[in-house]
């Protein structure tokens, strides 16, 4: 198996709304002299994922990067007038995100970029700027999109996991994410939830701090991204929540008492059964004793 260290995103450079597949691209590439399709995966307009060249084989999609990369092509990239545009459908974005995540996990890939990001850095700034692009493919900023996907996932996860109106605290956790390609080697996720009473309303401020210490690709420090979300609950909402909680506690207590009653009845029945067996045993022994006594007395 060849060494794989990066994923390169491409577009088919076709107008939006025109759907093509692996068979079409294979035909185009063979017309250009390729022995097979150059991409390893193709994502159609409806999000259908089609396999191209086997991953074990070196692709033919990005000069100088083919040996150690996986090529993913989505259908589209041009608007109706033929201008480079991000024409990805929601289904294509969903499939692309899922595929990238799976490939990163399977091959431990840390670098995800667009075809245009492989252009030479002519001014030596360390970043590939628009005027340095050799081509527009894949017609969107892959690194920025990966950051947005990561931040959205982080924010949703933290907001979903936040506590009730009584929660006050700070939580830290280390994550493997990347600022440049959606996978950063060392970062800290910090969530702070602050609850304060303001008159008759309850304010809850949640602060999500996503700090990237060092970019794994450029080795440069990256600024923290901070997301603030604020919600307000009225006093009546808080009282309603209290009443619901008290109702739940009462139900739990009633259920516990019912269980104890059933168990006590079972124990009582068990004691009665044991007492009956004991009495029957004693009576049987007494009858046997009398029989033996009468027998010996006659002799």
C-alpha positions in Angstrom: 0.0 0.0 0.0 1.4 3.4 -1.0 1.9 6.2 1.6 -1.0 8.7 1.6 -0.7 12.0 3.4 -3.2 14.3 1.7 -6.6 14.7 0.1 -7.0 17.0 -2.9 -10.4 18.3 -3.9 -11.3 18.9 -7.5 -14.3 20.0 -9.6 -15.3 18.6 -13.0 -15.4 22.1 -14.4 -18.9 21.6 -15.8 -21.9 23.9 -15.6 -24.3 23.7 -12.6 -27.2 21.4 -13.2 -25.4 19.2 -15.6 -24.9 15.8 -14.0 -22.1 13.4 -15.0 -20.5 10.4 -13.5 -17.4 8.2 -13.4 -18.1 6.7 -16.8 -18.1 10.2 -18.4 -15.0 11.4 -16.7 -13.2 8.2 -17.6 -14.1 8.8 -21.3 -12.8 12.4 -21.1 -9.5 11.4 -19.4 -8.9 8.6 -21.9 -9.4 11.1 -24.7 -6.6 13.1 -23.1 -4.3 10.0 -23.1 -4.9 8.7 -19.6 -5.1 5.0 -19.1 -8.0 5.4 -16.7 -9.9 8.0 -14.7 -7.5 10.2 -12.8 -9.7 10.7 -9.7 -10.2 8.1 -6.9 -13.8 9.3 -6.1 -16.5 11.3 -7.9 -19.5 13.0 -6.2 -22.5 13.5 -8.3 -25.1 16.2 -8.0 -27.5 14.1 -5.8 -24.6 13.2 -3.5 -24.1 9.8 -4.9 -20.5 8.6 -4.3 -18.8 6.8 -7.2 -15.5 5.1 -7.0 -12.9 5.9 -9.7 -9.3 4.7 -9.7 -8.5 2.3 -6.8 -6.8 4.1 -3.9 -4.0 1.6 -4.0 -3.0 3.0 -7.4 -1.4 6.4 -7.9 -3.9 8.9 -9.3 -3.6 11.3 -12.2 -5.2 14.5 -10.9 -2.6 16.9 -9.5 0.9 17.1 -11.0 3.6 16.6 -8.3 1.1 15.4 -5.7 -0.3 12.2 -7.2 2.1 9.8 -5.5 0.9 10.5 -1.9 -2.6 11.9 -2.3 -6.2 10.9 -2.9 -8.2 12.8 -5.6 -11.9 13.6 -5.0 -13.9 15.3 -7.7 -17.3 16.8 -7.4 -19.5 17.4 -10.4 -19.9 21.1 -11.2 -17.7 24.1 -10.5 -19.0 26.6 -13.2 -22.2 28.7 -13.2 -24.5 28.9 -16.2 -22.3 31.6 -17.8 -19.2 29.4 -17.4 -17.6 31.3 -14.4 -15.8 29.4 -11.6 -18.3 29.1 -8.8 -19.0 26.8 -5.8 -21.9 24.9 -7.3 -21.9 22.1 -4.7 -25.4 20.9 -3.8 -26.2 20.3 -0.1 -26.1 16.5 -0.9 -22.6 16.9 -2.4 -21.4 18.8 0.6 -22.7 16.2 3.0 -21.1 13.3 1.0 -17.8 15.2 0.7 -17.7 15.9 4.4 -18.4 12.3 5.3 -15.9 10.9 2.8 -13.1 13.2 4.0 -13.7 12.3 7.6 -13.6 8.5 6.8 -10.5 8.8 4.7 -8.7 10.9 7.4 -9.6 8.3 10.0 -8.6 5.3 7.8 -5.3 6.6 6.5 -4.4 9.1 9.3 -4.5 12.0 6.8 -4.0 15.5 8.2 -3.9 17.6 5.0 -6.9 18.5 3.0 -6.7 21.1 0.2 -8.1 22.2 -3.1 -6.3 21.7 -6.4 -5.5 25.4 -6.6 -3.8 25.3 -3.2 -1.0 23.2 -4.7 0.1 26.2 -6.8 3.6 27.5 -6.2 4.1 30.2 -3.6 5.7 32.7 -5.9 6.1 35.6 -3.3 7.2 33.3 -0.5 4.6 34.5 1.9 3.8 30.9 3.1 0.2 31.2 1.8 -1.1 30.5 -1.7 -2.9 33.8 -2.6 -5.6 34.1 -5.4 -3.2 35.8 -7.8 -0.9 32.8 -7.5 -3.5 30.2 -8.5 -2.6 28.2 -11.6 -6.3 27.3 -11.9 -9.5 28.0 -10.1 -10.3 24.3 -9.3 -12.2 23.4 -7.1 -13.8 26.8 -7.2 -14.1 27.2 -3.4 -11.8 27.7 -0.4 -11.4 24.1 0.9 -9.4 25.1 4.0 -12.0 27.7 5.0 -14.8 25.3 4.4 -13.1 22.7 6.6 -12.7 25.2 9.4 -16.4 26.2 9.1 -17.5 22.5 9.2 -15.3 21.9 12.3 -16.5 25.0 14.1 -20.2 24.3 13.3 -19.8 20.8 14.5 -18.1 21.9 17.7 -20.6 24.6 18.4 -23.6 22.3 17.9 -22.1 19.6 20.0 -21.3 21.9 22.9 -24.7 23.7 22.8 -26.5 20.3 22.7 -24.4 19.2 25.7 -24.9 22.3 27.8 -26.5 21.8 31.2 -29.8 23.1 32.6 -30.6 26.5 33.8 -28.6 25.7 37.0 -25.4 24.9 35.1 -22.4 27.1 36.0 -19.0 25.9 35.1 -16.1 25.6 32.7 -15.0 22.5 30.8 -11.8 21.9 28.8 -11.0 19.1 26.4 -8.3 18.4 23.9 -9.3 17.7 20.4 -7.5 16.6 17.2 -8.4 19.2 14.6 -6.5 21.2 12.0 -6.6 24.9 11.3 -5.2 24.6 7.8 -6.9 21.4 6.6 -9.6 20.6 9.1 -7.4 18.6 11.3 -5.2 20.4 13.9 -2.6 18.6 15.9 -2.9 20.5 19.2 -5.9 22.6 20.2 -8.0 23.3 23.3 -11.8 23.5 23.4 -13.1 25.5 26.3 -16.8 26.0 27.2 -17.9 28.5 29.8 -21.5 28.7 30.9 -22.4 31.7 33.1 -25.8 32.1 34.7 -26.9 35.3 36.3 -30.2 36.7 37.5 -31.1 40.1 36.0 -34.3 41.4 37.5 -37.0 38.8 36.8 -35.1 37.2 33.9 -32.4 34.6 33.8 -29.5 35.2 31.5 -27.4 32.3 30.3 -24.2 33.2 28.4 -22.3 30.3 26.7 -18.8 31.0 25.4 -17.1 28.5 23.2 -13.4 29.2 22.8 -11.6 27.2 20.1 -7.8 27.8 20.3 -5.4 26.4 17.7 -1.9 26.5 19.1 0.0 25.7 16.0 -0.9 25.0 12.4 0.3 21.5 11.5 1.0 22.5 7.9 2.6 26.0 8.1 3.8 25.7 11.7 2.5 29.2 12.4 0.4 30.2 15.4 -3.3 30.5 14.7 -5.6 32.9 16.4 -8.4 31.6 18.6 -12.0 31.5 17.3 -14.6 32.6 19.8 -18.3 31.9 19.5 -20.8 33.6 21.9 -24.4 32.4 22.3 -26.8 34.0 24.7 -30.3 32.9 25.7 -32.8 34.4 28.1 -35.4 32.5 30.2 -38.2 34.2 32.0 -38.8 33.5 35.7 -42.1 31.7 34.7 -40.1 29.4 32.4 -37.7 28.6 35.3 -40.7 27.9 37.7 -42.2 25.6 35.0 -39.0 23.7 34.8 -38.9 23.4 38.6 -42.4 22.0 38.6 -41.6 19.5 35.9 -38.6 18.4 37.9 -40.6 18.0 41.1 -43.2 16.0 39.1 -40.4 13.7 37.9 -39.1 13.2 41.4 -42.5 12.4 42.7 -43.0 9.8 40.0 -39.7 8.2 40.8 -40.6 8.1 44.6 -44.0 6.6 43.9 -42.4 3.9 41.7 -39.8 3.2 44.4 -42.6 2.8 47.0 -44.5 0.5 44.7 -41.5 -1.7 44.2 -40.9 -1.9 48.0 -44.6 -2.9 48.6 -44.3 -5.6 46.0 -41.1 -6.9 47.4 -42.6 -6.9 51.0 -45.6 -8.9 49.8 -43.3 -11.4 48.1 -41.2 -11.8 51.2 -44.4 -12.3 53.3 -45.6 -15.0 50.9 -42.3 -16.7 51.1 -42.4 -16.7 54.9 -45.9 -18.2 54.9 -44.8 -20.9 52.5 -41.8 -21.8 54.6 -44.0 -21.8 57.7 -46.5 -24.2 56.0 -43.7 -26.5 54.9 -42.2 -26.5 58.4 -45.6 -27.3 60.0 -46.1 -30.1 57.5 -42.7 -31.5 58.2 -43.2 -31.5 62.0 -46.6 -33.1 61.6 -45.2 -35.9 59.4 -42.4 -36.5 61.9 -44.9 -36.8 64.7 -47.1 -39.3 62.8 -44.0 -41.4 62.0 -42.9 -41.3 65.6 -46.4 -42.5 66.8 -46.4 -45.3 64.3 -43.0 -46.6 65.4 -44.0 -46.2 69.0 -47.2 -48.2 68.6 -45.3 -50.9 66.7 -42.7 -51.4 69.4 -45.3 -51.2 72.2 -47.2 -54.2 70.7 -44.1 -56.3 70.6 
